[in-house]
């Protein structure tokens, strides 16, 4: 085994068949890890999404959005039965040790090159434990070690008026500002809510922003979001809802879907939020809690999030 840094890998593997990943992040929630990888290819990387879930029983879910791959995996170890074409690449082991996450990748041929060299050169990687160099007909196997992070999702609603403003753009600008401040801004999800709401400004949407943060930085993240919203909102009803963890509780998702089909009360939102462990923050008012909570329930299902119910 060799232990190599991203710079070591770049110096050693300058071959034309090595394409570095852009970034790798790992978020931990009890026995679950969400692995986010920014791939050097876009449509071509669909192969990885298919192969990983097919090959490894540690991979519970895999999806892609452009060049961003997201794998939901469980901590543990499995025996990969690699087979050309049919089961060509997968995750062999996932472990957490203190503030580090180790993910062991293995693959045949090009997938083996991706296991170590391509991933190992990415931003966010601390080091790679190189067991077998892949390529050609050989198996490649390596552990990619990254900092332990946590997932924080922030729902935002009621920032505009009937005359001015746009919640989706303001929320994205807030996310971009937080990214400049050092927080990992992963996603922005527009969530369509009840279209017949008489209190809506126009389209009736709420926003969910997704972040990966270092342990202990959640409070600072939320404080900055609330500060930026208070400085820029046009509404006296702005509120945010904050959820920490991987996956969405069933009750929270049911609330989000229901908020697309019917009116919801502030009391119901506060009750459901308390039951599922959501924190509310009143930026300029209370009413935004309703849509902000709904956005948390919808953020991980993009097709459902944007769907309109008549």
C-alpha positions, 0 to 999 in steps of 0.5 A: 500500500502507498499513501499519496496526497492529491499533489503526489498523484498529480506528479506521478500520474500524468498519463493522458488516460487520467481525468481528475475529478473536480471535488469529493465530499462526504457527509455523515449521519449515524451509520450513513454516509452521503458521498458527493463527487463532481465528475470530469464528464457529464452524460458519460458518467451515468455509467458510474451511477448504474454500476455502483448501485448494481455492484455494491450492496453498500450503495443504497441509492445513486443519482446524478445532476449534471456532473454531480454524483450523489451516493447514499451508502452505509458504513460497512464492508462487502465483498465485490464480485467484479465482472467485466461489463456486468459488475465493473466497479463499486464501493468495497468499504465505508468507514468513519474514524474521528474526523475522517471518512474512508471510502474504498473503491474498486474497479476493472480497467478504466473504472480502476483508474477512476478508483484512485487516480481520478478521484484522488486528485480532486479538491476535498481529498486529504489522501489516497491509500493506493492498493492496486493501480488499475488500467487495461485488464487490471483491477484498481483499488484504493481508499479515498480519505476525506474530511467528515462533514454534516449535511444541513438543509435550509428551507426559506420562504416569504421574501418578496412582495406582490410588487418586487422581489424573487425568493428563488434568486435571493436564496441562490444569492445567499447560497453563493455568498455562503459559498464564498465564505467557505461553506459548501453550497451543494444545491438549490431546489425550487419547491412548488406549493399550493397554487390556489393559496390566496396569500401567495405573491404569484407562483407560490414557491419555497426554496431549499438550500443544501450545504455540507458543513464541518462539524460544529459550523451549523450554527454559524451557517444559519446565523449568516443565512438569517443575517443575509436574509434580514438585510435583503428580504422585502417581506415582513413574513420571512422565516427559515427552517433547518434540518440536519441529516441524510434522508427525509423523515416520512412525516416531513415528506408527507407534509411537503407533498400535502402543502402542494395540494392544500392550505396549511396553518402555522400551528401545523407547521410548528407541530410537525417541525418539532416532531421531526427535529426541525429548527425554525428561525423567524427572520422578519416574521412567522408565516414563512415557516409554513413554506420553509418546512414544506421545502425541507420535505421536498428537497430530495425529490426534484420531480415531486418538488416542481410538480403542480397539483391542480 
